[in-house]
Amino acid sequence: MLVGAPIVVAELALGRRAQGDAVAAFETIAPRSGWSVAAWLGVAAGFVILSYYSVIAGWALKYLVGAVFGTLWVDAGRGFGGYFQAFIANPGEPIAWQLTMLTATMFIVAGGVQRGIEIANRILMPLLGCIVVALAAYSATLPNASQGWSFLLEPNFDALKRPQLYIAALGQAFFSLGIGMAVFITYGSYLPSSMSLRTSAAAIILGDTSFAIVAGLAIFPAVFSFGLDPTAGPELAFITLPQVFLAMPGGFVVGIIFFGLLVAAALTSMMSLLEVPVAFLINRFDMRRWIAVAIVGSTSFVLGIPSALSFGLLSGVRIGSHGILDAIDQAVSNYMLPVGGILVALFVGWRWGRVDALKEAEFSDSILGVIWIWLIRIVSPVLIAFILLSTTGFL
């Protein structure tokens, strides 16, 4: 509420004011000022995220296809841990599934905003909502479901003493909402003046947060019901939960639904990440959409190959204490996105005229407007900077 929501509104307002790509939004309001570095950082961050996010999306597609045809359950007789490790260590398979997901994304985005992205989202988003609600309802019937609810929802105030918690929460908020990737600036340029910007922002924030909570209500009761480790992290999706599906009645069907959910969720996110640099190329170089999609998509694929191989051929390559994919993820989520968020907040709060910013954000001089402008000017950037400085050891 103090960081994510104000910046979502700010990015949407920037985009709708400029009616162009992310870089053009800053150059239109403050030409030759240097503030466009914020947009360049956002475009770069989204592009890098797409490169390794497509790798993980490929994992989900691999599991979905295996669940549909039954090979997942048969081949995993050696144990899901061994099955997953053998898959990600294979030098060719992860790259092939990464390419498949990127190709599907490119096909949709090449169709344009209305004929491609909008149609896909109109189908996928309601489907996602129905699936996750159905899974949450099913999990509620499992033994020990209340332990999962307690784990997810019961406060642990001692955790607030750990500085790393805040940078993790900040990275999650930025990554989940899509702040700092220039996504909202790009989509804001497509918003007509007749559409309420504040209503759109509220729907995005409430929808994203509600979806995450319901997904947690679907996953954690099942984890506790089957006596599994709730802190397993990403392993929950590819090692822990398949064991749950294999053990539960009708688990094969539930597994198909779950991995279908993962694939659909990944696809919608990848469409947004791809659209940002594509819109930039179209506006800057008057490039045809399919050519821009081909350039960005193919470049992202090549850039993502080291991430795809980071658990196999390149497993010995370490960046600090992390492998390639994890190191890139941390650098982008915990640093590039927050720094981009600070720059956007400062630009909208101080460089853009107060009257124009409030008008475009549909606040005028209301109490909400006063609160928003000072959150953008002071609270959001100070909180982000404090968390970053604390985590990096400067404070």
KOLNU-600224 format. One record per residue (C-alpha): chain; y negated, z, x negated; residue number from 1. Coordinates in steps of 0.25 Angstrom, whole numbers. Last residue first. Layout:
% residues N
PT  chain      Y      Z      X  resi
PT      A      Y      Z      X   NUM
...
//
This chain:
% residues 395
PT  chain      Y      Z      X  resi
PT      A     -4     28    -93   395
PT      A     -2     16   -102   394
PT      A     13     17   -101   393
PT      A     17      4    -94   392
PT      A     20     11    -81   391
PT      A      8     19    -80   390
PT      A     -1      7    -83   389
PT      A      6     -1    -73   388
PT      A      5     10    -62   387
PT      A     -9     13    -65   386
PT      A    -13     -2    -64   385
PT      A     -6     -4    -51   384
PT      A    -13      8    -45   383
PT      A    -26      4    -50   382
PT      A    -25    -10    -45   381
PT      A    -21     -6    -31   380
PT      A    -31      6    -30   379
PT      A    -44      0    -35   378
PT      A    -48    -13    -30   377
PT      A    -37    -17    -21   376
PT      A    -35     -4    -15   375
PT      A    -50     -4    -14   374
PT      A    -51    -17     -6   373
PT      A    -39    -13      3   372
PT      A    -45      0      7   371
PT      A    -59     -6     10   370
PT      A    -52    -17     18   369
PT      A    -44     -7     26   368
PT      A    -56      0     30   367
PT      A    -62    -13     35   366
PT      A    -73    -21     27   365
PT      A    -66    -34     28   364
PT      A    -51    -32     28   363
PT      A    -46    -46     30   362
PT      A    -41    -48     16   361
PT      A    -50    -60     15   360
PT      A    -62    -52     20   359
PT      A    -59    -40     11   358
PT      A    -58    -49     -2   357
PT      A    -71    -57      2   356
PT      A    -79    -44      4   355
PT      A    -74    -38     -8   354
PT      A    -77    -50    -17   353
PT      A    -65    -54    -26   352
PT      A    -66    -48    -40   351
PT      A    -64    -33    -36   350
PT      A    -53    -31    -26   349
PT      A    -47    -44    -25   348
PT      A    -47    -46    -40   347
PT      A    -43    -32    -43   346
PT      A    -32    -32    -34   345
PT      A    -27    -46    -39   344
PT      A    -27    -41    -53   343
PT      A    -20    -28    -50   342
PT      A     -9    -36    -43   341
PT      A     -7    -45    -54   340
PT      A     -5    -33    -64   339
PT      A      5    -28    -54   338
PT      A     13    -41    -53   337
PT      A     13    -43    -68   336
PT      A     17    -29    -71   335
PT      A     28    -22    -64   334
PT      A     34    -34    -56   333
PT      A     32    -45    -67   332
PT      A     35    -37    -79   331
PT      A     47    -30    -72   330
PT      A     53    -43    -67   329
PT      A     52    -50    -81   328
PT      A     59    -38    -88   327
PT      A     70    -37    -77   326
PT      A     72    -52    -78   325
PT      A     72    -52    -93   324
PT      A     80    -40    -96   323
PT      A     73    -27    -97   322
PT      A     72    -16   -108   321
PT      A     60    -23   -115   320
PT      A     62    -38   -112   319
PT      A     77    -39   -115   318
PT      A     85    -52   -118   317
PT      A    100    -48   -119   316
PT      A    103    -52   -105   315
PT      A     98    -66   -108   314
PT      A    111    -73   -106   313
PT      A    115    -64    -94   312
PT      A    106    -54    -86   311
PT      A     93    -61    -91   310
PT      A     98    -75    -88   309
PT      A     91    -76    -74   308
PT      A     79    -70    -80   307
PT      A     79    -80    -91   306
PT      A     81    -91    -81   305
PT      A     69    -87    -73   304
PT      A     58    -94    -80   303
PT      A     66   -107    -78   302
PT      A     67   -105    -63   301
PT      A     52   -101    -62   300
PT      A     49   -115    -69   299
PT      A     58   -122    -59   298
PT      A     52   -116    -47   297
PT      A     37   -117    -52   296
PT      A     38   -132    -55   295
PT      A     47   -136    -43   294
PT      A     38   -128    -34   293
PT      A     26   -135    -39   292
PT      A     32   -148    -38   291
PT      A     37   -145    -24   290
PT      A     23   -141    -20   289
PT      A     15   -153    -25   288
PT      A      5   -149    -36   287
PT      A    -10   -149    -33   286
PT      A    -11   -143    -47   285
PT      A    -17   -129    -44   284
PT      A    -14   -128    -29   283
PT      A      1   -132    -30   282
PT      A      4   -125    -43   281
PT      A     -2   -112    -38   280
PT      A      6   -113    -25   279
PT      A     19   -115    -33   278
PT      A     15   -103    -42   277
PT      A     14    -94    -29   276
PT      A     25   -101    -21   275
PT      A     36    -98    -30   274
PT      A     35    -83    -29   273
PT      A     33    -83    -14   272
PT      A     46    -92    -12   271
PT      A     53    -82    -22   270
PT      A     50    -71    -13   269
PT      A     56    -78     -1   268
PT      A     68    -82     -8   267
PT      A     71    -68    -14   266
PT      A     71    -62      0   265
PT      A     80    -73      5   264
PT      A     90    -71     -6   263
PT      A     90    -56     -5   262
PT      A     92    -56     10   261
PT      A    104    -66      8   260
PT      A    109    -56     -2   259
PT      A    109    -46      9   258
PT      A    114    -54     20   257
PT      A    126    -60     12   256
PT      A    129    -45      8   255
PT      A    129    -40     22   254
PT      A    139    -51     26   253
PT      A    148    -48     15   252
PT      A    146    -33     18   251
PT      A    152    -34     32   250
PT      A    158    -20     30   249
PT      A    152    -14     18   248
PT      A    159    -14      4   247
PT      A    155    -27     -1   246
PT      A    141    -26      4   245
PT      A    139    -13     -3   244
PT      A    145    -19    -16   243
PT      A    135    -30    -14   242
PT      A    124    -20    -13   241
PT      A    126    -14    -27   240
PT      A    128    -26    -36   239
PT      A    118    -37    -32   238
PT      A    107    -30    -23   237
PT      A    108    -16    -28   236
PT      A    109    -21    -43   235
PT      A     94    -23    -41   234
PT      A     91     -8    -42   233
PT      A    103      1    -43   232
PT      A     96     13    -38   231
PT      A    103     14    -25   230
PT      A    117     16    -32   229
PT      A    128     14    -22   228
PT      A    136     23    -13   227
PT      A    139     13     -3   226
PT      A    130     19      8   225
PT      A    120     22     -2   224
PT      A    118      8     -6   223
PT      A    119      3      9   222
PT      A    108     13     13   221
PT      A    100      8      1   220
PT      A    100     -7      5   219
PT      A     96    -10     19   218
PT      A     86      2     20   217
PT      A     80     -4      7   216
PT      A     79    -18     13   215
PT      A     72    -11     25   214
PT      A     62     -5     15   213
PT      A     59    -18      7   212
PT      A     57    -26     20   211
PT      A     47    -16     25   210
PT      A     39    -17     12   209
PT      A     39    -32     12   208
PT      A     36    -33     27   207
PT      A     25    -22     26   206
PT      A     18    -29     14   205
PT      A     19    -43     19   204
PT      A     16    -40     34   203
PT      A      4    -32     29   202
PT      A     -1    -43     20   201
PT      A      0    -54     31   200
PT      A     -7    -44     41   199
PT      A    -18    -42     31   198
PT      A    -20    -57     29   197
PT      A    -21    -61     43   196
PT      A    -18    -75     46   195
PT      A    -29    -84     51   194
PT      A    -35    -86     37   193
PT      A    -22    -94     34   192
PT      A    -13    -88     23   191
PT      A     -8    -98     13   190
PT      A    -17    -93      2   189
PT      A    -12    -79      4   188
PT      A      2    -84      1   187
PT      A     -3    -87    -14   186
PT      A    -11    -74    -15   185
PT      A      1    -67     -9   184
PT      A     11    -73    -19   183
PT      A      2    -71    -31   182
PT      A     13    -63    -38   181
PT      A      5    -50    -39   180
PT      A     10    -45    -26   179
PT      A     24    -50    -21   178
PT      A     26    -39    -11   177
PT      A     40    -35    -17   176
PT      A     35    -38    -32   175
PT      A     22    -30    -31   174
PT      A     28    -18    -23   173
PT      A     40    -18    -32   172
PT      A     31    -18    -45   171
PT      A     23     -7    -39   170
PT      A     35      1    -35   169
PT      A     41      0    -49   168
PT      A     27      3    -56   167
PT      A     26     15    -47   166
PT      A     40     20    -50   165
PT      A     38     19    -65   164
PT      A     28     30    -64   163
PT      A     39     40    -60   162
PT      A     33     52    -53   161
PT      A     34     45    -39   160
PT      A     49     46    -40   159
PT      A     48     61    -38   158
PT      A     43     58    -24   157
PT      A     56     53    -19   156
PT      A     54     48     -5   155
PT      A     66     45      4   154
PT      A     65     31      9   153
PT      A     75     23      0   152
PT      A     85     34     -4   151
PT      A     84     40     10   150
PT      A     87     27     17   149
PT      A     99     25      7   148
PT      A    104     39     10   147
PT      A    103     37     25   146
PT      A    112     25     24   145
PT      A    123     35     20   144
PT      A    134     27     28   143
PT      A    129     13     32   142
PT      A    123     10     46   141
PT      A    109      9     40   140
PT      A    113     -1     30   139
PT      A    116    -11     42   138
PT      A    102     -9     48   137
PT      A     96    -11     34   136
PT      A    104    -24     32   135
PT      A     99    -29     46   134
PT      A     85    -26     42   133
PT      A     87    -33     29   132
PT      A     93    -46     36   131
PT      A     82    -47     47   130
PT      A     71    -46     38   129
PT      A     76    -56     28   128
PT      A     79    -66     40   127
PT      A     64    -64     44   126
PT      A     60    -67     30   125
PT      A     69    -79     28   124
PT      A     66    -88     39   123
PT      A     51    -87     40   122
PT      A     51    -86     25   121
PT      A     57    -99     23   120
PT      A     48   -106     33   119
PT      A     36   -100     26   118
PT      A     40   -104     12   117
PT      A     44   -118     14   116
PT      A     37   -126     25   115
PT      A     25   -117     26   114
PT      A     23   -113     12   113
PT      A     28   -126      5   112
PT      A     42   -133      5   111
PT      A     43   -131    -10   110
PT      A     43   -116     -8   109
PT      A     56   -117      0   108
PT      A     63   -127    -11   107
PT      A     58   -119    -22   106
PT      A     64   -106    -17   105
PT      A     77   -112    -15   104
PT      A     77   -118    -29   103
PT      A     73   -104    -35   102
PT      A     85    -98    -28   101
PT      A     94   -108    -33   100
PT      A     88   -108    -47    99
PT      A     90    -93    -48    98
PT      A    105    -94    -43    97
PT      A    107   -104    -54    96
PT      A    101    -96    -65    95
PT      A    109    -83    -61    94
PT      A    122    -92    -62    93
PT      A    120    -98    -75    92
PT      A    120    -88    -87    91
PT      A    129    -78    -79    90
PT      A    124    -64    -82    89
PT      A    118    -62    -68    88
PT      A    131    -66    -62    87
PT      A    141    -57    -70    86
PT      A    131    -45    -69    85
PT      A    132    -47    -53    84
PT      A    147    -48    -53    83
PT      A    149    -37    -62    82
PT      A    140    -27    -54    81
PT      A    146    -33    -41    80
PT      A    160    -29    -45    79
PT      A    171    -37    -50    78
PT      A    175    -41    -36    77
PT      A    161    -47    -35    76
PT      A    167    -61    -36    75
PT      A    173    -60    -22    74
PT      A    161    -53    -15    73
PT      A    151    -62    -21    72
PT      A    159    -74    -19    71
PT      A    159    -72     -4    70
PT      A    152    -85      0    69
PT      A    140    -78      6    68
PT      A    140    -67     -3    67
PT      A    140    -76    -16    66
PT      A    129    -84    -10    65
PT      A    121    -72     -8    64
PT      A    124    -66    -21    63
PT      A    120    -78    -29    62
PT      A    107    -79    -20    61
PT      A    104    -65    -24    60
PT      A    105    -67    -38    59
PT      A     97    -80    -37    58
PT      A     86    -71    -31    57
PT      A     87    -63    -44    56
PT      A     84    -75    -52    55
PT      A     73    -80    -43    54
PT      A     66    -67    -45    53
PT      A     66    -70    -60    52
PT      A     58    -83    -60    51
PT      A     50    -80    -47    50
PT      A     45    -67    -53    49
PT      A     39    -75    -65    48
PT      A     32    -84    -55    47
PT      A     27    -73    -47    46
PT      A     21    -66    -59    45
PT      A     15    -79    -64    44
PT      A      8    -81    -51    43
PT      A      3    -67    -51    42
PT      A     -2    -67    -65    41
PT      A     -9    -81    -62    40
PT      A    -16    -74    -50    39
PT      A    -21    -62    -57    38
PT      A    -26    -71    -69    37
PT      A    -34    -78    -58    36
PT      A    -44    -67    -61    35
PT      A    -50    -74    -73    34
PT      A    -63    -76    -66    33
PT      A    -64    -92    -66    32
PT      A    -65    -92    -51    31
PT      A    -65    -79    -44    30
PT      A    -61    -81    -29    29
PT      A    -55    -95    -30    28
PT      A    -49    -92    -44    27
PT      A    -42    -80    -39    26
PT      A    -35    -87    -27    25
PT      A    -33   -100    -35    24
PT      A    -23    -92    -44    23
PT      A    -15    -88    -32    22
PT      A    -14   -101    -26    21
PT      A    -24   -106    -15    20
PT      A    -31   -102     -2    19
PT      A    -41    -93    -10    18
PT      A    -44    -83      1    17
PT      A    -30    -83      6    16
PT      A    -24    -80     -7    15
PT      A    -34    -69    -11    14
PT      A    -32    -62      2    13
PT      A    -17    -62      1    12
PT      A    -17    -56    -13    11
PT      A    -27    -45     -9    10
PT      A    -18    -42      3     9
PT      A     -6    -41     -5     8
PT      A    -14    -33    -15     7
PT      A    -18    -22     -5     6
PT      A     -4    -21      0     5
PT      A      3    -19    -14     4
PT      A     -6     -9    -20     3
PT      A    -10      3    -12     2
PT      A      0      0      0     1
//
